[in-house]
Amino acid sequence: MEQEQKENLKITFIGKYEIEYYEKMVKLINDYKLNDTFSHIGYLNKKNIYKNCDAIILPSFYEGFANVLLEAMYYGKLILVSLQAEQNNVIKNNYNGFLFDANSPESQKNSIIEALKLNKKDIYQMCYINRKTVLENYSIDKISAHWKDLYN
């Protein structure tokens, strides 16, 4: 990773995660000398999280359909999500976000680097697609109609 990319990148771990995963991430952070780049703050108000970030990384090994993914998309954020979270029906790699293998720190690193290489126009386009996708396909009205159809 280029020095300029390191200086511009700030990653905050938010919430709860498995200790084994956390220990692996800390080792990588130390190995790549990224200690000033990463922090952990626990839980925050959701609106504050989305207002104060540029991207969301969802490194889950299992997730089901993640609300955090739709929330981040609604707020027009860049998305990096693991293949294991089974969100590839919503996120298409290099189209509206990035997919990576949660079992591979190298894959995660490569996704972050690819996101950092994007120019502002490409970032805007991906984020626009994300917000549009949520508004068109996952609004309360659409989801309610789906559930109503399912039970009628």
C-alpha positions as CSV (number, residue, x, y, z in Angstrom):
1,M,0.0,0.0,0.0
2,E,1.4,3.4,-0.9
3,Q,2.2,5.8,1.9
4,E,-0.3,8.4,0.7
5,Q,-3.0,5.7,0.7
6,K,-2.1,4.8,4.3
7,E,-2.3,8.4,5.4
8,N,-5.7,8.9,3.9
9,L,-7.3,5.7,5.2
10,K,-9.0,5.5,8.6
11,I,-10.8,2.3,9.5
12,T,-12.9,1.9,12.6
13,F,-14.1,-1.4,13.8
14,I,-17.7,-0.9,15.2
15,G,-19.6,-3.4,17.2
16,K,-18.9,-7.0,18.3
17,Y,-16.7,-9.6,16.6
18,E,-15.2,-12.9,17.3
19,I,-11.9,-12.7,19.2
20,E,-10.1,-15.0,16.8
21,Y,-10.9,-12.8,13.9
22,Y,-9.9,-9.7,15.9
23,E,-6.6,-11.2,16.8
24,K,-5.9,-12.0,13.1
25,M,-6.8,-8.4,12.1
26,V,-4.5,-7.0,14.9
27,K,-1.6,-9.1,13.6
28,L,-2.2,-7.9,10.1
29,I,-2.4,-4.3,11.2
30,N,0.9,-4.6,13.0
31,D,2.5,-6.5,10.1
32,Y,1.6,-3.8,7.6
33,K,2.4,-1.0,10.1
34,L,-1.2,0.4,10.0
35,N,-1.6,1.1,13.7
36,D,-2.5,4.7,13.1
37,T,-5.1,3.7,10.5
38,F,-7.3,1.4,12.7
39,S,-9.4,1.9,15.8
40,H,-12.3,0.2,17.6
41,I,-15.1,2.1,19.2
42,G,-17.8,-0.5,20.0
43,Y,-21.4,0.5,19.2
44,L,-22.6,3.9,18.1
45,N,-25.9,5.5,16.9
46,K,-26.4,4.2,13.4
47,K,-27.0,7.6,11.8
48,N,-23.7,8.9,13.2
49,I,-21.9,5.9,11.8
50,Y,-23.2,6.4,8.3
51,K,-22.8,10.1,8.3
52,N,-19.2,9.9,9.4
53,C,-17.9,7.2,7.1
54,D,-17.1,6.7,3.4
55,A,-17.4,2.9,3.3
56,I,-18.7,-0.1,5.2
57,I,-16.8,-3.3,5.4
58,L,-18.9,-6.3,6.4
59,P,-16.4,-9.2,7.0
60,S,-18.9,-11.7,8.4
61,F,-18.4,-15.4,8.0
62,Y,-22.2,-15.8,8.2
63,E,-24.8,-13.2,8.1
64,G,-28.0,-14.0,6.3
65,F,-29.5,-10.9,4.8
66,A,-27.8,-8.1,6.7
67,N,-29.7,-4.9,7.6
68,V,-26.4,-3.1,8.0
69,L,-25.8,-3.7,4.3
70,L,-29.2,-2.1,3.3
71,E,-28.7,0.7,5.7
72,A,-25.3,1.6,4.4
73,M,-26.6,1.3,0.8
74,Y,-29.4,3.7,1.7
75,Y,-26.9,6.2,3.0
76,G,-25.0,5.9,-0.3
77,K,-21.9,4.3,1.1
78,L,-19.2,2.2,-0.6
79,I,-19.6,-1.4,0.4
80,L,-17.0,-4.1,0.9
81,V,-18.6,-7.4,1.9
82,S,-17.4,-11.0,2.4
83,L,-18.5,-13.7,0.0
84,Q,-19.4,-15.8,3.1
85,A,-22.1,-13.2,4.1
86,E,-24.0,-14.3,1.0
87,Q,-24.7,-10.7,-0.1
88,N,-23.5,-11.2,-3.7
89,N,-27.2,-11.1,-4.8
90,V,-27.1,-7.4,-3.8
91,I,-23.5,-6.4,-4.2
92,K,-21.8,-7.1,-7.5
93,N,-18.0,-7.0,-7.4
94,N,-16.6,-3.8,-8.9
95,Y,-20.1,-2.6,-9.9
96,N,-21.6,-1.4,-6.6
97,G,-19.0,-2.6,-4.2
98,F,-16.4,-5.2,-3.6
99,L,-16.6,-8.9,-2.6
100,F,-13.8,-10.6,-0.7
101,D,-13.1,-14.0,1.0
102,A,-13.5,-13.6,4.8
103,N,-11.1,-16.5,5.3
104,S,-8.3,-14.6,3.4
105,P,-6.8,-11.5,4.9
106,E,-5.0,-11.0,1.5
107,S,-8.4,-10.9,-0.2
108,Q,-9.7,-8.4,2.3
109,K,-6.6,-6.3,1.8
110,N,-6.9,-6.4,-1.9
111,S,-10.5,-5.2,-1.8
112,I,-9.6,-2.3,0.4
113,I,-6.7,-1.4,-2.0
114,E,-9.1,-1.6,-5.0
115,A,-11.6,0.7,-3.2
116,L,-8.8,3.2,-2.5
117,K,-7.8,3.2,-6.2
118,L,-11.3,4.5,-7.2
119,N,-11.6,8.0,-8.4
120,K,-14.3,10.3,-7.1
121,K,-16.5,9.7,-10.1
122,D,-16.4,5.9,-9.7
123,I,-17.1,6.1,-6.0
124,Y,-20.0,8.4,-6.6
125,Q,-21.4,6.0,-9.2
126,M,-21.2,3.0,-7.0
127,C,-22.7,4.8,-4.1
128,Y,-25.5,6.2,-6.3
129,I,-26.3,2.7,-7.5
130,N,-26.4,1.4,-3.9
131,R,-28.9,4.1,-2.8
132,K,-31.0,3.6,-5.9
133,T,-31.1,-0.2,-5.4
134,V,-32.4,0.2,-1.9
135,L,-35.0,2.8,-2.8
136,E,-36.3,0.8,-5.7
137,N,-36.1,-2.7,-4.3
138,Y,-36.1,-2.6,-0.5
139,S,-38.4,0.2,0.6
140,I,-40.8,-0.4,3.4
141,D,-43.7,-0.4,0.9
142,K,-42.0,-3.0,-1.3
143,I,-41.0,-5.3,1.6
144,S,-44.5,-4.9,3.1
145,A,-46.1,-5.8,-0.2
146,H,-43.9,-8.8,-0.5
147,W,-44.8,-10.1,3.0
148,K,-48.5,-9.4,2.3
149,D,-48.4,-11.4,-0.9
150,L,-46.6,-14.2,0.8
151,Y,-49.2,-14.6,3.5
152,N,-52.3,-14.0,1.3
